[in-house]
Amino acid sequence: MINSHLTHATRRQFFSDCGIGLGKIALGSLIANHSLQHQAIAASTPLANQQLPAKVKRVIYLFMAGAPSQLELFDYKPKLVELEGKPIPPEVIKGQRYAFIQSNAAVLGPRFKFAKHGESGIELSEKLPHLAKVVDDIALVKSVHTDQFNHSPAQLFLNTGSPIPGRPAMGSWLSYGLGNESKNLPAFVVLKSGGSLSGGASMWSAGFLPSSHQGVPFRSQGDPILHVSNPSGFDNQAQRDSLDLIKNLNQQRMQTIGDPEIQSRIQAYEMAWRMQSAAPELMDFTQESQATQEMYGLNEKKNNEFAKNCLLARRMAERGVRFIQVYHSGWDHHSNVEGGINGQTKLTDQASAALIMDLKQRGLLEDTLVVWGGEFGRTPMVESSASLGRNNGRDHHPQAYSMWFAGGGVKSGISLGKTDELGFSVVDDPVHVHDVQATILHLLGIDHERLTFQYQGRPFRLTDVHGHVVQKLLS
């Protein structure tokens, strides 16, 4: 008769139970590191993996999906005005590849005026009047560059460190490394507005980390989390009784097969129970003053989903959420870059600046890092195509683009990095995507080279084998 234990055994347990001399010893050595990693995660508590003095406790990442044009927003180039309509010099673009334009496309000048603002004198587009009010609180980096020139791999690359799906997201690494400060909300939350995302759900996946570290999508209206509310006629006591029964069954299964994912499942059910009471309170904006709501732009009759998400992000920061990822799509302007930028800045500029002001006046900015940016930049050359119905747009440009940072541990009122006179290539203080990731981890007290996870025979990390902390950005 077959042993009932073996019918429930995992492959690892089966080979372990075989106990055949050197084979058992060899197998034990092969799985030792992997088992220790799971044990470390199960025992993980907040700050358990902190290796450096932390400058911030949390991150709010405003990810502008589709790639905003730095040439219309942050990096003014008078030379483009002078050369508009002329082919870009061939020596500038030699050997480059583009998604939709020919390499000899004509130059397109910036579509908006720029001016210097604040005591810092940072130059911004006229389309960013609200950011101009807080310009002395930000660090503008004009020299970011990436390895990817299409949306999906570039978005994955910035969010997970790899252009291929399957790696853990930045928020998942932080949840794994630092644990959760909040008892009633996840460590890693995702908010979305503006449409679909090329990188998809892989951008907040836990990858090969235990699934308890994946991002949890929230909604800015209706039920904040799908499938968390009780069905009609199912009261809280019935829900608690059901969860207790499921927990007992899962614990029995855990004792039988030892799969750490079962423990993740138990924790997920318990977190869902706590969120049933915490999430509605979190979403109740009536607790906010009229002045605060007006500051974010919630009183205006327009699409304000991004503004709601920014206010929600601040409320989450107050409640201990570790990593708040705010995605806003709609920045992919292959045609009519002027109209596209005009529309998107109306949706995002006020709320982005309000988030900084709100965090600052509440004493939260000093231990919160706010990041704003997309997956790559846009070309100095124009994109026009009669067959595709495009004109006066800009193509994908991985060689140089701009991001800004604000909050604890970051110098305020500085402009870092420089591009050439055409805005084509970085010429001073280059900042790679892996450098951005390394710097974010550093500000949270994590050495990006030491936060690793053993998978498929080698240690993985968010920055892979690359990345340097951008010291010039740090205060």
C-alpha positions as a printed NumPy array, in Angstrom:
array([[  0.   ,   0.   ,   0.   ],
       [  1.302,   3.475,  -0.857],
       [  2.354,   5.534,   2.151],
       [ -0.226,   8.34 ,   2.595],
       [  2.605,  10.738,   3.48 ],
       [  4.14 ,  10.261,   0.035],
       [  0.889,  11.129,  -1.743],
       [  1.196,  14.65 ,  -0.294],
       [  4.97 ,  14.971,  -0.469],
       [  6.79 ,  17.504,  -2.566],
       [  9.583,  16.377,  -4.859],
       [ 12.096,  17.802,  -2.363],
       [ 10.587,  15.742,   0.494],
       [ 10.498,  12.589,  -1.649],
       [ 14.194,  12.763,  -2.468],
       [ 15.024,  13.736,   1.086],
       [ 13.125,  10.725,   2.433],
       [ 15.008,   8.404,   0.092],
       [ 18.046,   8.89 ,   2.322],
       [ 20.548,   7.219,  -0.01 ],
       [ 23.966,   8.119,   1.361],
       [ 25.85 ,  10.765,  -0.611],
       [ 22.785,  11.525,  -2.733],
       [ 20.944,  12.829,   0.293],
       [ 23.947,  14.9  ,   1.391],
       [ 24.367,  16.366,  -2.111],
       [ 20.701,  17.248,  -2.36 ],
       [ 20.81 ,  18.882,   1.059],
       [ 23.693,  21.119,   0.044],
       [ 21.938,  22.125,  -3.174],
       [ 18.783,  23.294,  -1.436],
       [ 20.329,  24.699,   1.735],
       [ 20.704,  28.272,   0.536],
       [ 17.208,  28.332,  -0.951],
       [ 15.68 ,  27.013,   2.288],
       [ 17.584,  29.534,   4.386],
       [ 16.275,  32.33 ,   2.186],
       [ 12.692,  31.248,   2.792],
       [ 13.356,  30.968,   6.531],
       [ 14.813,  34.475,   6.516],
       [ 11.711,  35.836,   4.797],
       [  9.359,  34.05 ,   7.18 ],
       [ 11.231,  35.648,  10.099],
       [ 11.511,  39.036,   8.404],
       [ 10.542,  42.068,  10.471],
       [ 10.714,  45.787,   9.6  ],
       [ 14.314,  46.989,   9.295],
       [ 15.6  ,  43.382,   9.493],
       [ 17.728,  43.9  ,   6.376],
       [ 18.632,  47.538,   6.923],
       [ 22.376,  47.907,   6.469],
       [ 22.87 ,  51.71 ,   6.328],
       [ 21.468,  54.742,   8.161],
       [ 18.06 ,  55.311,   6.567],
       [ 17.218,  58.819,   5.344],
       [ 13.595,  57.972,   4.504],
       [ 10.954,  55.505,   5.619],
       [  8.867,  55.31 ,   2.48 ],
       [  8.738,  56.07 ,  -1.265],
       [  5.985,  57.606,  -3.38 ],
       [  6.888,  56.951,  -7.018],
       [  4.924,  58.985,  -9.569],
       [  5.582,  56.95 , -12.711],
       [  4.654,  58.811, -15.902],
       [  4.088,  55.884, -18.272],
       [  4.585,  56.531, -21.976],
       [  7.664,  58.741, -21.529],
       [  7.158,  62.515, -21.121],
       [  9.161,  64.747, -23.45 ],
       [ 11.974,  66.28 , -21.441],
       [ 12.431,  68.813, -24.236],
       [  8.974,  70.281, -23.588],
       [  9.213,  70.13 , -19.791],
       [ 12.69 ,  70.244, -18.242],
       [ 15.567,  70.494, -20.724],
       [ 15.312,  73.632, -22.847],
       [ 17.517,  73.635, -25.962],
       [ 17.726,  76.913, -27.941],
       [ 19.775,  75.103, -30.612],
       [ 16.694,  73.092, -31.548],
       [ 14.841,  76.332, -32.252],
       [ 17.683,  77.424, -34.525],
       [ 17.785,  74.104, -36.413],
       [ 14.043,  73.36 , -36.58 ],
       [ 13.07 ,  71.811, -39.899],
       [ 16.642,  70.869, -40.788],
       [ 18.003,  67.309, -40.717],
       [ 19.844,  66.492, -37.512],
       [ 23.627,  66.318, -38.11 ],
       [ 24.487,  62.761, -39.203],
       [ 27.442,  62.49 , -36.798],
       [ 25.038,  62.928, -33.867],
       [ 22.831,  59.961, -34.691],
       [ 25.337,  57.568, -36.21 ],
       [ 24.488,  53.955, -35.37 ],
       [ 21.265,  54.775, -33.522],
       [ 17.972,  52.857, -33.818],
       [ 14.472,  54.297, -33.525],
       [ 11.033,  52.759, -33.237],
       [  9.138,  54.864, -35.774],
       [ 11.341,  57.489, -37.474],
       [ 14.22 ,  57.591, -39.909],
       [ 17.589,  58.563, -38.514],
       [ 17.756,  61.613, -40.811],
       [ 14.474,  63.1  , -39.564],
       [ 14.292,  66.875, -39.177],
       [ 14.839,  68.687, -35.893],
       [ 11.764,  69.775, -33.912],
       [ 12.167,  72.746, -31.579],
       [ 10.587,  72.929, -28.1  ],
       [  6.885,  73.756, -28.277],
       [  6.737,  75.857, -25.092],
       [  8.526,  78.726, -23.395],
       [ 10.82 ,  78.147, -20.409],
       [ 11.713,  80.356, -17.442],
       [ 13.863,  80.159, -14.318],
       [ 12.119,  79.834, -10.961],
       [ 12.797,  80.059,  -7.248],
       [ 16.027,  80.863,  -5.49 ],
       [ 17.599,  77.9  ,  -7.26 ],
       [ 16.889,  79.323, -10.708],
       [ 15.898,  75.912, -12.074],
       [ 14.492,  76.285, -15.573],
       [ 11.047,  74.797, -16.216],
       [  8.471,  74.806, -18.978],
       [  5.522,  77.176, -18.822],
       [  3.371,  74.036, -18.687],
       [  4.568,  73.359, -15.109],
       [  3.349,  76.438, -13.187],
       [  2.563,  74.467, -10.028],
       [  5.886,  72.619,  -9.937],
       [  7.534,  76.039, -10.329],
       [  6.105,  76.993,  -6.906],
       [  7.963,  74.125,  -5.197],
       [ 11.015,  74.054,  -7.459],
       [ 13.344,  74.786,  -4.52 ],
       [ 12.167,  71.538,  -2.897],
       [ 13.117,  69.272,  -5.808],
       [ 16.284,  67.905,  -7.366],
       [ 15.994,  67.866, -11.151],
       [ 18.157,  65.251, -12.902],
       [ 18.553,  65.886, -16.657],
       [ 20.989,  63.069, -17.384],
       [ 19.013,  59.852, -16.873],
       [ 19.494,  57.155, -19.505],
       [ 18.328,  53.598, -20.06 ],
       [ 19.17 ,  50.489, -22.102],
       [ 15.652,  50.004, -23.506],
       [ 13.905,  51.872, -26.341],
       [ 10.416,  50.304, -26.343],
       [  7.751,  50.886, -23.724],
       [  7.116,  47.477, -22.211],
       [ 10.758,  46.45 , -21.656],
       [ 11.712,  49.985, -20.562],
       [  8.898,  50.158, -18.013],
       [  9.812,  46.716, -16.699],
       [ 13.483,  47.703, -16.592],
       [ 12.851,  50.712, -14.38 ],
       [ 10.356,  48.941, -12.138],
       [ 12.081,  45.554, -11.797],
       [ 15.667,  45.985, -13.017],
       [ 15.082,  43.666, -15.98 ],
       [ 13.39 ,  44.171, -19.378],
       [ 11.971,  40.635, -19.175],
       [  8.905,  39.766, -17.035],
       [  9.506,  37.594, -14.004],
       [ 11.711,  39.711, -11.746],
       [ 10.471,  41.229,  -8.476],
       [  9.349,  44.848,  -8.546],
       [ 11.174,  47.524,  -6.57 ],
       [  8.345,  47.646,  -4.052],
       [  8.544,  43.873,  -3.626],
       [ 12.265,  44.087,  -2.898],
       [ 11.555,  46.718,  -0.242],
       [  8.78 ,  44.641,   1.301],
       [ 11.134,  41.648,   1.387],
       [ 14.07 ,  43.645,   2.718],
       [ 12.386,  45.893,   5.259],
       [  9.07 ,  44.27 ,   6.09 ],
       [  5.789,  46.106,   6.657],
       [  5.302,  49.079,   8.992],
       [  1.51 ,  48.965,   8.685],
       [ -0.629,  46.349,  10.412],
       [ -3.718,  47.002,   8.314],
       [ -2.366,  47.863,   4.858],
       [  0.15 ,  46.18 ,   2.524],
       [  3.769,  47.313,   2.367],
       [  3.512,  47.794,  -1.406],
       [  0.467,  49.478,  -2.976],
       [ -0.266,  50.313,  -6.627],
       [ -2.484,  53.163,  -7.873],
       [ -3.284,  53.704, -11.564],
       [ -4.795,  56.401, -13.779],
       [ -4.78 ,  57.481, -17.41 ],
       [ -5.234,  54.127, -19.147],
       [ -3.366,  50.878, -19.729],
       [  0.294,  50.178, -18.976],
       [  2.626,  48.56 , -21.509],
       [  4.541,  46.703, -18.797],
       [  1.347,  45.342, -17.25 ],
       [  1.014,  43.639, -13.884],
       [  4.597,  42.338, -14.119],
       [  5.651,  45.793, -12.911],
       [  4.254,  45.113,  -9.431],
       [  4.806,  41.355,  -9.355],
       [  6.811,  39.678,  -6.588],
       [  8.555,  37.592,  -9.261],
       [ 10.506,  34.791,  -7.599],
       [ 10.047,  36.321,  -4.127],
       [  7.217,  34.915,  -1.991],
       [  3.887,  36.227,  -3.246],
       [  3.242,  38.064,   0.042],
       [  5.576,  40.785,  -1.283],
       [  3.692,  41.61 ,  -4.484],
       [  2.027,  44.977,  -5.01 ],
       [ -1.663,  45.321,  -4.18 ],
       [ -3.661,  47.445,  -6.67 ],
       [ -6.03 ,  49.968,  -5.085],
       [ -8.741,  51.939,  -6.873],
       [ -9.463,  55.632,  -6.306],
       [-13.241,  55.147,  -6.488],
       [-15.738,  52.426,  -5.672],
       [-14.441,  49.488,  -3.66 ],
       [-10.741,  50.312,  -3.082],
       [ -9.737,  46.662,  -3.522],
       [-11.618,  44.213,  -5.715],
       [-13.1  ,  41.132,  -4.008],
       [-12.28 ,  42.334,  -0.467],
       [-15.807,  43.432,   0.49 ],
       [-18.154,  40.787,   1.872],
       [-20.861,  39.536,  -0.491],
       [-24.459,  40.508,   0.243],
       [-25.856,  38.694,   3.279],
       [-22.434,  37.666,   4.573],
       [-21.721,  39.462,   7.85 ],
       [-18.364,  40.005,   9.585],
       [-18.765,  37.077,  11.962],
       [-19.449,  34.679,   9.125],
       [-16.414,  36.067,   7.315],
       [-14.223,  35.629,  10.403],
       [-15.465,  32.055,  10.912],
       [-14.725,  31.213,   7.274],
       [-11.226,  32.689,   7.495],
       [-10.488,  30.762,  10.687],
       [-11.538,  27.506,   9.012],
       [ -9.42 ,  28.26 ,   5.934],
       [ -6.486,  29.191,   8.179],
       [ -6.69 ,  25.882,  10.043],
       [ -6.821,  23.908,   6.803],
       [ -3.87 ,  25.858,   5.399],
       [ -1.843,  25.299,   8.568],
       [ -2.49 ,  21.562,   8.374],
       [ -1.348,  21.596,   4.75 ],
       [  1.724,  23.629,   5.715],
       [  2.695,  21.031,   8.325],
       [  2.279,  18.264,   5.753],
       [  4.234,  19.61 ,   2.779],
       [  6.197,  22.581,   4.145],
       [  5.517,  24.88 ,   1.186],
       [  6.335,  28.496,   2.267],
       [  3.768,  29.822,  -0.218],
       [  1.054,  28.436,   2.071],
       [  2.279,  30.744,   4.824],
       [  2.079,  33.61 ,   2.32 ],
       [ -1.505,  32.58 ,   1.575],
       [ -2.409,  32.595,   5.289],
       [ -0.901,  36.074,   5.69 ],
       [ -2.79 ,  37.3  ,   2.615],
       [ -6.137,  36.198,   4.027],
       [ -5.398,  37.907,   7.348],
       [ -4.287,  41.119,   5.636],
       [ -7.462,  41.085,   3.538],
       [ -9.524,  40.8  ,   6.739],
       [ -7.773,  43.805,   8.281],
       [ -8.083,  45.818,   5.064],
       [-11.871,  45.361,   5.068],
       [-12.037,  47.885,   7.892],
       [ -8.913,  49.951,   7.125],
       [ -9.468,  50.539,   3.379],
       [-12.85 ,  52.345,   3.584],
       [-11.458,  54.735,   6.211],
       [ -8.389,  55.303,   4.045],
       [-10.579,  56.24 ,   1.079],
       [-12.801,  58.655,   3.031],
       [-11.719,  62.049,   1.691],
       [-14.407,  63.818,   3.729],
       [-11.83 ,  63.752,   6.527],
       [ -9.71 ,  66.139,   4.453],
       [-10.228,  69.898,   4.66 ],
       [-11.682,  71.797,   1.737],
       [ -8.37 ,  73.651,   1.431],
       [ -6.456,  70.394,   1.065],
       [ -8.826,  69.055,  -1.567],
       [ -8.605,  72.313,  -3.505],
       [ -4.808,  72.243,  -3.29 ],
       [ -4.792,  68.89 ,  -5.119],
       [ -7.421,  70.086,  -7.61 ],
       [-10.21 ,  67.785,  -6.471],
       [-12.787,  70.564,  -6.61 ],
       [-12.379,  71.126, -10.352],
       [-14.758,  69.554, -12.846],
       [-12.225,  67.537, -14.774],
       [-10.644,  64.127, -14.858],
       [ -9.074,  64.089, -11.401],
       [ -8.184,  60.439, -10.89 ],
       [ -4.47 ,  61.243, -10.699],
       [ -5.167,  63.98 ,  -8.139],
       [ -7.175,  61.505,  -6.036],
       [ -4.292,  59.042,  -6.232],
       [ -1.779,  61.657,  -5.075],
       [ -3.933,  62.536,  -2.056],
       [ -4.462,  58.832,  -1.417],
       [ -0.697,  58.318,  -1.578],
       [ -0.212,  60.929,   1.156],
       [ -2.842,  59.213,   3.308],
       [ -1.099,  55.88 ,   2.773],
       [  2.239,  57.424,   3.737],
       [  0.675,  58.545,   7.02 ],
       [ -0.517,  54.985,   7.657],
       [  2.852,  53.299,   7.165],
       [  2.721,  51.991,   3.593],
       [  6.337,  51.422,   2.542],
       [  6.194,  51.812,  -1.26 ],
       [  3.361,  53.637,  -3.04 ],
       [  3.542,  53.279,  -6.814],
       [  1.368,  55.832,  -8.638],
       [  1.167,  55.059, -12.359],
       [ -0.23 ,  57.629, -14.78 ],
       [ -0.416,  56.7  , -18.466],
       [ -0.883,  58.876, -21.542],
       [  2.554,  60.41 , -22.194],
       [  3.336,  58.58 , -25.47 ],
       [  3.209,  61.501, -27.897],
       [  4.259,  60.212, -31.314],
       [  1.99 ,  62.857, -32.804],
       [  1.113,  66.386, -31.66 ],
       [  3.539,  66.481, -28.75 ],
       [  2.388,  70.03 , -28.022],
       [ -1.248,  69.042, -27.503],
       [ -0.296,  65.898, -25.644],
       [  1.968,  67.661, -23.143],
       [ -0.602,  70.402, -22.672],
       [ -3.28 ,  67.845, -21.795],
       [ -1.178,  65.714, -19.488],
       [  0.308,  68.583, -17.505],
       [ -3.207,  69.864, -16.815],
       [ -3.954,  66.46 , -15.257],
       [ -0.739,  66.007, -13.281],
       [  1.151,  69.229, -12.517],
       [ -1.079,  70.607,  -9.759],
       [ -1.435,  67.332,  -7.866],
       [  2.279,  66.476,  -8.118],
       [  3.232,  69.833,  -6.614],
       [  0.437,  69.59 ,  -4.032],
       [  1.818,  66.255,  -2.864],
       [  5.163,  67.905,  -2.064],
       [  3.508,  70.856,  -0.298],
       [  1.162,  68.608,   1.656],
       [  3.902,  66.233,   2.807],
       [  6.08 ,  69.191,   3.785],
       [  3.446,  70.998,   5.844],
       [  2.678,  67.76 ,   7.721],
       [  6.335,  67.027,   8.483],
       [  6.297,  63.933,   6.267],
       [  8.556,  65.115,   3.447],
       [ 11.673,  64.79 ,   5.593],
       [ 11.265,  60.994,   5.77 ],
       [  9.465,  60.417,   2.45 ],
       [ 11.101,  60.192,  -0.985],
       [  9.003,  61.378,  -3.939],
       [ 10.149,  60.373,  -7.427],
       [  8.678,  61.636, -10.746],
       [  9.604,  60.305, -14.184],
       [  8.935,  57.957, -17.091],
       [ 10.694,  55.045, -18.766],
       [ 12.764,  57.042, -21.304],
       [ 12.762,  60.395, -23.107],
       [ 11.788,  61.722, -26.555],
       [ 13.863,  62.515, -29.621],
       [ 15.014,  65.977, -30.69 ],
       [ 13.859,  64.912, -34.172],
       [ 10.258,  65.152, -35.316],
       [  8.05 ,  62.141, -35.972],
       [  5.682,  62.555, -38.902],
       [  4.002,  59.772, -40.858],
       [  1.124,  60.186, -43.285],
       [  0.462,  56.424, -43.261],
       [  0.142,  56.39 , -39.464],
       [ -1.594,  59.766, -39.273],
       [  1.182,  61.3  , -37.197],
       [  2.744,  64.752, -37.296],
       [  4.784,  66.997, -34.999],
       [  5.469,  64.201, -32.53 ],
       [  8.605,  62.755, -30.959],
       [  9.885,  59.169, -30.985],
       [ 11.374,  57.079, -28.157],
       [ 14.75 ,  58.266, -26.89 ],
       [ 16.644,  56.158, -24.322],
       [ 19.906,  58.147, -24.489],
       [ 18.816,  61.05 , -22.274],
       [ 15.802,  62.164, -20.269],
       [ 14.797,  63.941, -17.064],
       [ 13.399,  62.939, -13.676],
       [ 12.917,  64.797, -10.413],
       [ 13.247,  63.776,  -6.774],
       [ 12.133,  65.402,  -3.53 ],
       [ 12.24 ,  64.564,   0.156],
       [ 14.498,  63.17 ,   2.818],
       [ 18.141,  62.65 ,   1.985],
       [ 17.929,  64.451,  -1.379],
       [ 19.443,  67.862,  -2.058],
       [ 16.77 ,  70.437,  -2.757],
       [ 16.862,  73.172,  -5.369],
       [ 19.533,  71.576,  -7.57 ],
       [ 19.79 ,  70.624, -11.219],
       [ 22.068,  67.659, -11.825],
       [ 23.454,  66.442, -15.131],
       [ 23.626,  67.94 , -18.574],
       [ 22.88 ,  66.965, -22.156],
       [ 24.46 ,  68.27 , -25.354],
       [ 23.1  ,  71.324, -27.177],
       [ 20.576,  69.175, -29.037],
       [ 19.403,  67.283, -25.969],
       [ 20.503,  64.088, -27.658],
       [ 23.229,  62.638, -25.401],
       [ 24.318,  63.017, -21.79 ],
       [ 27.576,  64.969, -21.472],
       [ 27.822,  65.451, -17.693],
       [ 26.928,  63.302, -14.641],
       [ 25.169,  60.404, -16.412],
       [ 22.593,  58.581, -14.262],
       [ 21.622,  55.082, -15.379],
       [ 18.311,  53.452, -14.435],
       [ 20.209,  51.047, -12.151],
       [ 21.781,  54.097, -10.463],
       [ 18.287,  55.435,  -9.749],
       [ 17.33 ,  52.099,  -8.181],
       [ 20.542,  51.896,  -6.146],
       [ 20.004,  55.428,  -4.829],
       [ 16.399,  54.767,  -3.795],
       [ 17.484,  51.671,  -1.858],
       [ 20.37 ,  53.608,  -0.287],
       [ 18.024,  56.292,   1.025],
       [ 15.969,  53.563,   2.69 ],
       [ 19.074,  52.204,   4.391],
       [ 19.744,  49.308,   2.004],
       [ 22.985,  48.487,   0.226],
       [ 21.758,  47.489,  -3.229],
       [ 24.623,  45.005,  -3.61 ],
       [ 23.711,  43.142,  -0.418],
       [ 19.926,  42.856,  -0.772],
       [ 19.843,  39.572,  -2.692],
       [ 17.701,  36.473,  -3.161],
       [ 19.013,  33.065,  -4.206],
       [ 17.128,  31.813,  -7.253],
       [ 18.011,  29.29 ,  -9.976],
       [ 21.497,  28.828,  -8.634],
       [ 22.643,  32.429,  -8.26 ],
       [ 21.924,  35.48 ,  -6.1  ],
       [ 19.685,  38.093,  -7.749],
       [ 19.253,  41.74 ,  -6.827],
       [ 17.188,  44.69 ,  -8.071],
       [ 20.187,  46.307,  -9.784],
       [ 21.487,  42.973, -11.161],
       [ 25.283,  43.39 , -11.424],
       [ 25.164,  47.141, -12.079],
       [ 24.266,  50.397, -10.368],
       [ 25.96 ,  53.089,  -8.285],
       [ 24.485,  55.422,  -5.691],
       [ 24.232,  58.95 ,  -7.142],
       [ 26.22 ,  60.7  ,  -4.421],
       [ 25.763,  64.189,  -5.938],
       [ 22.036,  63.814,  -5.413],
       [ 22.337,  63.137,  -1.677],
       [ 22.187,  65.811,   1.015]])
